[in-house]
């Protein structure tokens, strides 16, 4: 507030930050939660190529890993940079969230 002849004059910002805020929000939406632009067609095309390449792999020595598991593993690795699957009675189950804890420097969970 600025005082002029005993009257308080209100000052306001020009709103120049509005455009920058909208642009930042749009960039955040396009780049996704991981910041790698997982919504763009180019990124999705590259992920699709990874899926196809991994699904063509031939895994020997186990019945747990199918072409669908390999494609899912490729998508997760491409978009998140890592892939974690739980080996259980129903085969491989993709993990959406996980936590790693250690005891005496040895991973346990």
Secondary structure, DSSP 8 states (H G I E B T S, - for coil): -EEETTEEE------THHHHHHHHHHHHHHHTTTTS-TTSHHHHHHHHHHHHHHHT----S-SS--HHHHHHHHHHHHHHS---EEEETTEEEE-SS----EETTEE--
